[in-house]
Amino acid sequence: MSSTERSSLETYRLKKLIEELESKEGKATELISQYIPPNRQISDAMSNLREELGTSANIKSKSTRKNVQDAIESIIQKLKLFRTPPKNGLVIFSGAIPRGGPGTEKIETYVIEPPEPISLFLYRCDSKFYLDPIKEMLVEKEIYGLLVMDRSDATFALLKGRRIEIVETITSGSPSKHDAGGQSARRFQRIVEIAAHEFYKRVAEHAEKIFLPIPNLKGIIIGGPGPTKNEFYEGNFLHYQLQDKVLAVEDLSYTEEPGVYELVEKAKDVLKNVEFLKEKKLVQDFLYLLAKNSGQVTYGEKEVREKLEKGAVKTLILSADLGTTRFKLRCIACGNTKEVTYTKQQIATMSRKEICEKCGGTMEVEEEKSIIEELAELADKTNAKVEVVSTETDEGKMLMNSFGGVVAILRFSGQEQ
Ligand SMILES: [Zn+2]
């Protein structure tokens, strides 16, 4: 297992954060993004920011100048909380975000410890936050091995995220009909078979050299025109660890580099299934336990919350499509508190104030959190594992539509402990 493997909850959080920051836009070129890699000094960033602060005095527009300076000041304040950058570095976004009409903007500052190490040291002032390096972290970094072969050659390539890297092409030097000369057909056939066998062994050697050292190789896809690729696969020429990783053997029209591109195109469904395999499996595990009626699962927000509070949940499975929010309300007169979950529609029509059932006073929103975050925090307190599942698969859709998007696998089966 690689230590960089991210949990589904972390991926979900990163996506949400990017969505939120992407929606923000400054009135002018006044939003600041500061990237600090783990190997740089905080003091480097500080002195750089002080310099920018000095330069900003030249900005003509009075309001832009003030907003830029306030944003830089805010970043400097945040940096004072760090002696050294965290292990993956630090990213700070700050700027005046308009809330409504003119003059309504307020400085907002976001301090982010990225889930993967960042390599750039950068200060940027623009009308939007600079998010590309963080977005890059969302791209699947999984590596697949690609092998395209026919009788005359074999091409090895790697699929890294969305990038295709051609590694090498080897040729078989296999005798052609042209070389048959005066030999008997049978004898020539025998020579061809031996040559093919030698070629398969060489292909396997190269595959071993290229694919085997890759620590997190997700799978191998083989393709090519004609029966050669099948002969190679079925003949178990590959190192057993690689043979086990073969996901598909595809028919292609091309060989060499064009064949590699054709293979990636053809294997899209295979790759998609691999990506969502884990999500499907999670929901299937839940359905299996549900069907067994073992009392080892529960579903629905209320039921799951009760089990979470008792520390009875082993795995909490949430749909990424959950759009509800948990509100904590407090009465300003008597201190009575109440928690409620509202849907997006309910939030749109809610007054943010309710009448207290105890004293008739006014209850105000004290805290609000997306239901995913709120339940994930609850799970965290009792060391329950949290998984967030998309609605990209049938199983994911079922989780959302049939079970309200909140289910749990419990630590103990049966009745109340
Ligand atoms: Zn009250």
Boltz pocket constraint, residues with backbone or C-beta under 6 A from the ligand:
constraints:
  - pocket:
      binder: B
      contacts: [[A, 331], [A, 332], [A, 333], [A, 334], [A, 335], [A, 336], [A, 356], [A, 357], [A, 358], [A, 359], [A, 360], [A, 361], [A, 362]]
      max_distance: 6.0
